[in-house]
């Protein structure tokens, strides 16, 4: 569907088009920034692939339109099923650019700024080809941004095996081989994705603004140290309750949480991509059962068959759902779960969104990273923010978690550091449109 606006006001307001890589961990922060820019009075269009469009519109996501916020998806239908991440990357690289160019050309209100992603480097090329100023929204931590940047530009020697010394990057604690994003390791199986992200660091000159889903109070040192290379503008945490689910959340877990004691429940999730092995699933299942504590565990449909036999049956009680000690769902309303008073800790794979959502909710975490930036995020949760462990040490963490909750809310509140950055960005765009 093509967008249109008949209002004279919209015709003179900047029009920002944000494009999200097709994955839940990207759609959420990009949608949330889109809503924030719309709240600043800009005309905003959110785009991603047609598949993401269909899933967003069919889940129970809060996709209600605002007068100045609309969806307009790429027409990028792949010719066959995309089996793997590499197939998706190849498809996007060939079908994405013409489709984005067509989408930009068909806007009745000319686009003032394209907000792209380092996971879709061609978006900057398309914007440049059409003479449209561009920004990038980095959806991971500024520390990880700095690591990729230093790696790509060969500004530091990175430890790639346990015997290599840690790397010291400006504003970051020393990172060992286990702490640097695993995409840099020779054993990384996601080659095309890693190559795309790294190559995009050579393409950042095309972006006039580098926005990041972080906040100054959290990553001050990394951001300040990086500013001698390029200014990084934190606009997060983009963790508002606004939801962009690609799967339909199981809302019945909320009434189960209501029936649990304060801070008693362990919430367990590995995000939208990580798949555990059958052995890991069994370890987790028996560990949760034997902990003797209530738990809410997200097991996505594709992993359900890996649950040990009889595990789910063993959770049922004669008191019905509410009496269960453990609750397993296919997808949760995570932001609502994390802020529920019954939840006491978050066993997380340390995706950056989950990390920021945990900090925003003031929750201590048990770090369970798998790959990519998750290993770096785990290092920061445990050793820098002081809110995580690989084994619980609850009380001190709870106090520090409460501190981050306050700082996160203040950053995005009116007049807060990230809110001011979004305002300045909006004002700069206004100065482009005459
Ligand atoms: C991945 C990477 O792991 C992440 O670090 C990167 O920045 C983006 O791509 P993902 O693994 O899905 O993302 O994790 P995460 O970044 O935590 O994003 C998952 C999102 O899905 C979060 O916003 C979380 O609230 C939401 N979610 C997850 C739900 O709403 N319900 C669930 O049951 C699980």
Boltz pocket constraint, residues with backbone or C-beta under 6 A from the ligand:
constraints:
  - pocket:
      binder: B
      contacts: [[A, 23], [A, 24], [A, 25], [A, 26], [A, 28], [A, 139], [A, 140], [A, 269], [A, 270], [A, 271], [A, 272], [A, 273], [A, 274], [A, 298], [A, 330], [A, 331], [A, 332], [A, 333], [A, 334], [A, 335], [A, 350], [A, 351], [A, 352], [A, 353], [A, 354], [A, 355], [A, 357], [A, 371], [A, 372], [A, 373], [A, 374]]
      max_distance: 6.0
